[in-house]
Amino acid sequence: MSDDEIILSDLSDDELVLQMHDDLYDGLREEIEEGVNILIERGWAPYDALTKALVAGMTIVGADFRDGILFVPEVLLAANAMKGGMAILKPLLIATGAPRMGKMVIGTVKGDIHDIGKNLVGMMMEGAGFEVRDLGINNSVDAYLEALEAETPDILGMSALLTTTMPYMKVVIDTLKEKGMRDDYIVMVGGAPLNEEFAKAIGADAYCRDAAVAVETAKSLVSRKHNQARA
Ligand code: B1M
């Protein structure tokens, strides 16, 4: 061991979180996994470890990617480290024993391979009691339609991280309209380049800024849908 090697378990909570931001930036998956385990052992809520250590760290990566300081290979390593941490948190976020709330099909749209945010939404929805069928990345209209027919969910969730792929959400919604299926589902959309205005313009039911908003929105829209069905 070199003299300046950092022992993660010796750090205070604040120092550890800052170190994890650095480790995420450097794509150090094992260190991120260790950091997450330490936070959980110290009694941190899984959601706090997720947002304060991982999501906040990825925000720094995103800013430097935008500014041309980091490039795709480094960002891939950071994403891999983030996924390592998320894999530890997933069962903890899901094991809430929440009552069944409804079902969601979710996927990233065609042409887009970003999946971290979508995975997070899926995890949080499962934690809140929703059954989630994750279609993965790069989904065509046909892939969404097939899954909707097979799964008959309450909610269709779509994710897009690129300004070039977000218009594809409208293609999916327009196809649902053409087929007379639009009103069968609550359509929720999300992803960094989207906003309320865009969601409204493409005919979605809701724009979700983040995973926590997705859960709250889903709960409220599903209970409204069920109340309407009962009335
Ligand atoms: Co990409 N990338 N990327 N990238 N990448 C962005 C999106 C970018 C903003 C970076 C930048 O320039 N600042 C930029 C897009 C610019 C634009 O379109 N305006 C960009 C670019 C340009 C690209 C490439 C084109 C780069 C290239 O090849 N030259 C390329 C495109 C590949 C493709 O998809 N065809 C590319 C590739 C990659 C990697 C493969 C290296 C990697 C993805 C790895 C992976 O996902 N497995 C990657 C990453 C990691 C990013 C950034 C840095 C981080 C994204 C992320 O995971 N954030 C990103 C920068 C940024 O977003 N600021 C960037 C963390 C995550 C928790 O947040 O995904 O926003 P987010 O999800 C949130 C909310 O948005 C919301 O809830 C989530 C959780 O709170 N949400 C939903 C998301 N989906 C939802 C769905 C819902 C509800 C809420 O449904 C109901």
Boltz pocket constraint, residues with backbone or C-beta under 6 A from the ligand:
constraints:
  - pocket:
      binder: B
      contacts: [[A, 55], [A, 58], [A, 59], [A, 61], [A, 62], [A, 63], [A, 65], [A, 66], [A, 67], [A, 71], [A, 72], [A, 73], [A, 75], [A, 76], [A, 79], [A, 106], [A, 111], [A, 112], [A, 113], [A, 114], [A, 115], [A, 116], [A, 117], [A, 118], [A, 120], [A, 121], [A, 156], [A, 157], [A, 158], [A, 159], [A, 160], [A, 161], [A, 162], [A, 163], [A, 164], [A, 188], [A, 189], [A, 190], [A, 191], [A, 192], [A, 193], [A, 208], [A, 209], [A, 210], [A, 211], [A, 212], [A, 214]]
      max_distance: 6.0
